Amino acid sequence: MIIFGSCHCGNISFTLDWKSQPSEISARACTCTFCTKHGGVWTSCPTGTLTIAIKDLAYVSRYAFGTMTADFLICTRCGVVPVSTSTIDDNMYAVVNVNTFQNVDASLLKRSPSTLDGENTEDRLARRKRNWIADVRFAESLSPHNPVIG
């Protein structure tokens, strides 16, 4: 299944190749203050491939808080956060916000709250390596570490 998503204005978009047709998509509503305020409901397919495209880097900001181990890509034009990334052992991992999906029937989404309270940094990074998308690419050779982002 190919899933398309984007921020509201389309400046940050993504294509997620789920690699199969899921019977349901886990949609974890993080209870941290950032995700609550931004409507972050996250999913990932660890065996999938995610391609992120950015039309104008001038309208993208990265935000990291807490453990500073994840970057939320925020469109500064429309304010939407479609993707969060984490670099672990020189590999980028990511999750996508189901609220930014364009072509997924809502009945596929299995929404549930998710709290990370009490999780230490080592456990958090290990969970991401297991559960987040491990094949993350930027279209048009855009680097996630480009100093223009953030």
C-alpha positions in Angstrom: 0.0 0.0 0.0 1.3 3.4 -0.9 0.3 6.2 1.5 0.6 9.8 0.6 0.6 12.6 3.2 1.5 16.2 3.6 1.2 19.4 5.7 -1.8 21.5 4.9 -0.1 23.7 2.3 1.8 20.8 0.7 5.3 22.1 1.4 6.3 19.0 3.4 5.0 15.8 1.8 5.8 12.1 2.0 5.2 8.8 0.4 5.2 5.7 2.6 5.4 2.4 0.9 3.8 0.1 3.5 5.1 -2.9 1.6 1.8 -4.8 2.1 -1.9 -4.1 2.5 -2.4 -3.6 6.2 -5.6 -4.8 7.8 -5.3 -2.0 10.3 -2.9 0.9 10.9 -1.8 1.5 14.5 -2.3 5.3 15.2 -0.6 6.2 18.5 -1.8 9.5 20.0 1.2 10.7 22.0 0.2 12.3 25.2 3.2 14.7 25.5 2.4 18.4 25.4 3.9 18.9 21.9 2.0 16.2 20.2 -1.2 17.0 22.1 -1.0 20.7 21.0 -0.1 19.8 17.4 -2.4 16.8 16.9 0.4 14.3 16.6 -1.0 10.8 16.0 1.9 8.7 14.8 2.4 5.5 12.9 5.2 3.6 11.2 5.8 0.5 9.2 9.3 -0.8 10.2 9.7 -2.6 6.9 8.4 0.3 4.8 10.1 2.9 2.8 9.5 6.6 3.5 10.4 9.3 1.0 10.1 12.9 2.3 9.8 15.8 -0.1 10.2 19.5 0.7 9.2 22.1 -1.8 10.8 25.1 0.0 13.3 24.6 2.8 12.8 28.2 3.9 9.4 27.1 5.3 10.6 24.2 7.3 11.7 24.2 10.9 13.0 21.3 13.0 11.9 21.2 16.7 13.4 18.9 19.3 12.6 18.9 23.0 12.9 16.7 26.1 15.6 14.1 25.3 16.5 16.0 22.1 16.6 12.6 20.2 13.8 13.3 17.7 13.2 16.1 15.3 9.7 17.2 14.4 9.6 18.7 10.9 7.2 21.6 11.0 5.9 23.6 8.1 6.3 27.2 9.2 3.8 28.3 6.5 0.8 26.2 7.7 2.0 24.9 11.1 1.5 21.2 10.5 3.9 18.5 11.6 3.7 15.6 9.2 6.9 13.7 10.1 9.2 13.1 13.0 12.7 11.7 12.6 15.4 10.3 14.8 19.0 9.5 13.9 20.3 6.5 15.8 23.7 4.8 15.1 24.0 6.9 11.9 20.7 5.7 10.5 17.6 7.8 10.2 14.3 6.5 11.5 10.9 8.2 11.2 7.2 8.1 12.1 4.4 9.9 10.2 1.3 11.7 11.5 -1.8 9.9 10.4 -3.7 13.2 10.5 -1.7 14.2 7.4 -2.7 11.1 5.3 -4.4 11.9 2.0 -5.5 8.5 0.7 -6.2 6.2 3.7 -9.7 5.2 4.7 -10.2 6.3 8.4 -11.6 2.8 9.2 -8.1 1.4 8.8 -6.8 3.5 11.7 -6.7 1.9 15.1 -6.3 4.9 17.4 -5.0 4.6 20.9 -3.2 6.9 23.4 0.5 6.4 23.9 2.5 7.7 26.8 6.3 7.6 27.0 6.4 8.8 30.6 9.1 6.9 32.6 10.9 5.7 29.4 14.7 6.4 29.6 16.7 7.6 26.6 18.3 4.2 25.9 14.9 2.4 26.0 13.4 5.1 23.8 16.1 4.7 21.1 15.8 0.9 21.2 12.0 1.2 20.7 12.5 3.5 17.8 15.0 1.1 16.1 12.5 -1.7 16.5 9.3 0.1 15.5 10.0 3.2 13.4 10.5 3.3 9.7 14.2 2.5 9.1 14.3 3.2 5.3 14.0 7.0 5.2 14.9 9.1 2.1 14.7 12.7 1.2 13.6 13.5 -2.4 15.9 15.6 -4.6 18.9 14.8 -2.4 17.7 17.0 0.5 19.7 16.1 3.6 17.9 16.0 6.9 20.9 17.7 8.4 20.8 20.6 6.0 21.5 23.7 8.1 18.6 25.5 6.4 16.2 23.1 8.2 16.0 24.3 11.8 
